[in-house]
Amino acid sequence: MKDVRKILLPLPSTLNGEAALAQGCNFARRFGAHLAVLHVRSDGRDIAPLAGEGLSGAMVEDLMRSADHESSRHAHDVHVLFERFVASQPDIEVVSPNTLPPMDRPSISFHILRGAENEIVPAHARLSDFTLVPHPDAGTEFSASETLHAVLFDSGRPVVMAPRMAPGGFIKQVCIGWNGTAESAAALRGALPWASTADAVRILHCEDYQRRGPAAQDVVTYLAIHGIKADIVEFPPIERDVGKGLLAACNEFGADLLAMGAYSHSRLRQLILGGVTRHVLEAAELTVLMSR
């Protein structure tokens, strides 16, 4: 499968990092691709404009040193995690981040850059086939969640959220959430590398969430043109929650991957009122591909 050659994996911290590394290596094996692991260290000097008035120069210097020390600790912990993990993956070739990876076998690299994570990661994501992010664990790891959203809104590429637990093998059962929007169409295109080699593919739709656009049956025809057979299931909301119904339908199918459009409504509206994207990000236990 030549559609996937480079996968970006930003690791803001060690939280859920091992599961993300395991999933990334599975993807590298599946596609014969390169997994580029990236950690962005924050710069302690960036805190100076945020320190506010009323602080002495010495106090600002102390804050900057403290922030730099914390950043160094995070970078060290992530690097240790990476080194320990790749030592258990002898079939994945470790290469320098600045060299051309091998084209005929899976490989991995590790790179630390310094700067603003919400700028550096999306920029690197634009030249990756997709970005894999650790599960953000809503309310626990603010940085990981912001990384996910920065890539989603500012890279033009799909985002794949790894599950909290390391996967047992390759993805075999693929669900595609469909509501007729441009966002769901982008997710459909992003899911083709997995759908083309899956054991089974299912289109999930809910009349309560359908928007103006192609119907689910049109998606089946589109996939058939790509040589992919899929069936359709209409699922009901659970407790008036479409997101709950969608995840329940994935669970019933035994899905390894859910592909869906993200934020058909605005992110602010979903943060205030809730929404399908927000529920899936917070509650999903399977691998999720999202596109905008």
ABEGO torsion letter per residue (X at the ends): XAABABBBBBBABABGAAAAAAAAAAAAAAAGBBBBBBBBBBBAAAAAAAAEBGBBAAAAAAAAAAAAAAAAAAAAAAAAAAAAAAAABAABBBBBAABBBBAABBBBBBBBBBEBAAAAAAAAAAABABBBBBBAGBGABAAAAAAAAAAAAAAGBBBBBBBABBBABBBABBBBBBAGBAAAAAAAAAAAAAAAABABBBBBBBAAABBBEBBAAAAAAAAAAAGBBBBBBBBBBBGGBAAAAAAAAAAAAGBABBBBBBGABBAAAAAAAEEAAAAAAAABABBBBBBX
